[in-house]
Amino acid sequence: AKENPILEVESVHVAYGRVQAVRDVSFSVPEGGLIALVGANGAGKSSVLAAVSGLVRPGSGRIRLEGKDITRWPAHKRVGAGLVLVPEGRQILGTLTVAENLRLGAHRRRRQAAPESEMYELFPVLAERRALPASALSGGEQQMLAIARAMIARPRVVLLDEPSMGLAPKMVDEVFAVIERIRASGVTVVLVEQNARRALRAADTGHVLETGAIAHSGPAAHLLKDPRVVKAYLGVE
Ligand code: ATP
C-alpha cells in the first residue's frame, strides 16, 4: 500500500496573535515519499512543520498520521508514534558529547530506538567523534548529528527544517546524500528548504508556499520547469 498517505494535512491555519503565518494549507504525503516545501523567508514553512510536529496548535484544520487524527496530540505523543522533527538551527546540546546527544534521541522512543552503532554506520563522521563535545563539531557535522538524533528514534516520518542552511557546498552535498539514504531506507521525508532547486531535485512532489498559502503544487520535476517557479525561486543556475 505504497500509495496510501502516511501523513495528511488538511486546511491548516496557524496564527501567532494577529499574524496569520499559515493559511488553509493542505497536502498529503504517501508512505515512503519525499516531499519538499519551499518558499521565501517567512513564507510559513517552519510554521507548517511546527503544526505537524505539535509545537503549535493550528487555529483550524486537521492533521492525520496513518489515518488517525493527531491534531490535538501533544508533541511527545507524535514522536512516540514515529513522527520526528529535526528543527531549524539543529538544537543539539553543545556541552554533551556526540554519543550523549544520540542517546537523548533514543530516549524519546525507548523500546523502538535503534542501537547507537547503527547510527555510526549511517553517519561515519559521528563515529570518529562520538566522545567529543558536540560543540567541537563543524556546522555540517552538527547537522548530521541532529539528523542522527532523529533517526535513532526509528521514525516513520521525519520532518527536516532547513537542513542545508548555513553549510558549505560540500556539506550541503553530504546532507542531501544522507536525505537520499533515509528515503531509500523507507522512511517518509518532509523537507523544508530555502534551497528550492536542491530540494525539488531530491523530492517526488513539491509545494511552494507564498505568504502562508500554497501557491504551486505538483510533481517536483514539473515545478523545476514551471516558469513561475523558476522566475521566483530558482533563477539561473
Ligand atoms: P524561515 O525560513 O525564515 O523560517 P518560514 O517560511 O519557515 O521562514 P515561518 O518561520 O513559519 O516561515 O514564519 C511565518 C510567519 O510567521 C512570518 O511572518 C514570521 O514572522 C511569523 N512568525 C513565526 N514564528 C512566530 C512567532 N513565534 N511569533 C510571531 N510570529 C511568528
Residues whose N, C-alpha, C, O or C-beta is under 5 A from the ligand:
A	BS01	ATP	Y16 V19 A21 A40 N41 G42 A43 G44 K45 S46 S47
